[in-house]
Structures are given as C-alpha cells and as structure tokens.
Amino acid sequence: MTTTTSRAPLPAPTRRRRPFNPRRAGAWALLVLAIAVSVLPFLWVLRTALSTNAALASNSASLLPAEFTFGAFMRVFGLQSPADAVAEGGSGAAIDFWLYLRNSIVFSSITTAGAVFFSSMAAYAFARLRWRGRNAVFSLFLGTMLVPPIFTALPNFLLIKNLDLLNTMLGMVLPYVFMTPFAIFFLRQFFLNMSREVEEAAMLDGAKHLRIFFQIVLPNAAAPIATLALLTFIGQWNEYFWPLLVGSQDDVRVLQVGLGVFKSQSPQGAPDWSGLMAATLVSALPVLILFAAFGKKIVNSIGFSGIK
C-alpha cells in the first residue's frame, strides 16, 4: 500500500520594497523640474496663440487660453480679413507667410546640402589622406569655431555687396554653402573610426581616392551624414542675423525675418502677441517634427562620433 503526500504550495514571492534613496529622489525631482522648465514655455506660447489680444491683459495669470480662438493662426496664414484682424488686435497688414516659408526651405536646403557635401570631402581628406601640414590646417579649422559669427558678418557683407549679390538667394547662401568647422570635425571623428581594410582592398584593385570616397566611405557613413544634415538644417532654419542683413526684400525674406516684420506691425501701440506666438509655433513646427522623428538617432550618432 502506497501513500501519497501532498506538498504544501510555495508561498508567493514577496516584492521587496526598495529603500528610500535621497539621491535618487533628488535626481528624479531635478529631471521633472527640467522637463517642466522646457515644456512650460511651449505651453505658454500655445496658450497665447489661442487667445485674443484684448483678453490677454485681463487674464494674464491664466494657464488656459483667454477667449479661445483660432484667429491668430488665420492671420498668419492670410485667411482673415483686415477688419476681423483689427477687431482681434491684429494690425490688418498682409504677411506673405507662404513666400517666407518657401524662402526658408530653399535657404536651409541649399546651405545644408552644400555644407554637408563639401565638409564630408574635407573630413575625408583630414582623416585618410597623408599630406604635409594636415594637422596644422585641421587645428586652424578648429580654431575658427572660437570666432563669434558677428566678427565675420561685416567682411562677408562687404564681399556680397561688392559682388552685387544683395537681396539675392545666392548672396544669402554663399557664406554657408561650403564646409563648416563643426561639420568637418563631426565627420572626421567618424571617418577615423572606420575600418581601413575595405579601402586598402579597393586600392589594391586600382581604385583611386575619389572612387573610394563615393562608393565606399559615403555609403558606410550614411547615418552620421544624415545626422549632420539634420543638425545643419535646424541651425540654418533658425538663422536670423545674416538673412536680415542681406535679404531685406520680400522675394528673398526668410520666415525668421518675417516674424520680426510681423512683430513690428504694432496695432494700437502694442504688438500682436497672439499672432506672433502663432507664427512662432508654425515656424518651429518643422524643427519639432525633425527632433521628434530623429532625436534618438541624432544622440546615438553624436555619441558614436566621439563628441562627448
């Protein structure tokens, strides 16, 4: 006769509560504070853009839109009549938003394409080619990063003026279309980390440096080049001083300069704050979309390239 013994069920594992760590709590508090400081200005801009100018003064402490309306966005896109614009606190003057948007896209795209292309070639020369004075020239390029852009604005302006290129798209893009020190440094760091075996094998097969660059190096450097293109495009999109200095006419005026013109049209002695905030949101939307879509790739590529 056999007897069976039943085993008692094992007790459910208890989850140990992590002891309170003041440093961890402080880090989380600082992180939440940093997020709040970063997000609150965008929320305040959105709140102002969805309000009327007349109600902003009487509801200055409210976090919600004062007299909710899309009138500011309609003024930006030219969908509001001058009478309705003046009634909501606008100037009633027409702003050619779509023309300024087109100019910004053309300006940012041309300068980004040129800067990335020429900088990649220069970075390859600094990373792979052996020539006398290479390190000295590269140090000189890095030294130019310490020079504020305002110091070179006047010489560049005189050059563009002497070339009779004022108020032309060519005059606006010319100082930016060639290589930049940051782009050269960024890509050089990546090229230095690339394996040389494939390039050496191509040289044994008779390939020259130009063919190696276009057929081997560039395809393998697609990720950092795309990251550099995004960073350059965002920087050029936000460029203000040089387009203001060179392109003062409407046919070449970019969106950032157009925002300044929009602000200068002051109805009843005060700026159209709701319209200005609406225009600012619309102009920042492409940059926000790029960061949301490619932000992680940008961070990973920068870390891989050795920029800490």
MOPEDA-V917977 format. One record per helix or strand. SS is the DSSP state (alpha for helix, beta for strand). FROM is the first residue (numbers start at 1). TO is the last residue. If there is no record, write none. Layout:
# MOPEDA-V917977
ss->SS from->FROM to->TO
ss->SS from->FROM to->TO
This chain:
# MOPEDA-V917977
ss->alpha from->22 to->49
ss->alpha from->53 to->58
ss->alpha from->71 to->76
ss->alpha from->82 to->87
ss->alpha from->97 to->128
ss->alpha from->134 to->146
ss->alpha from->149 to->162
ss->alpha from->169 to->173
ss->alpha from->181 to->193
ss->alpha from->197 to->204
ss->alpha from->209 to->220
ss->alpha from->222 to->237
ss->alpha from->241 to->246
ss->alpha from->255 to->264
ss->beta from->267 to->267
ss->beta from->270 to->270
ss->alpha from->273 to->304
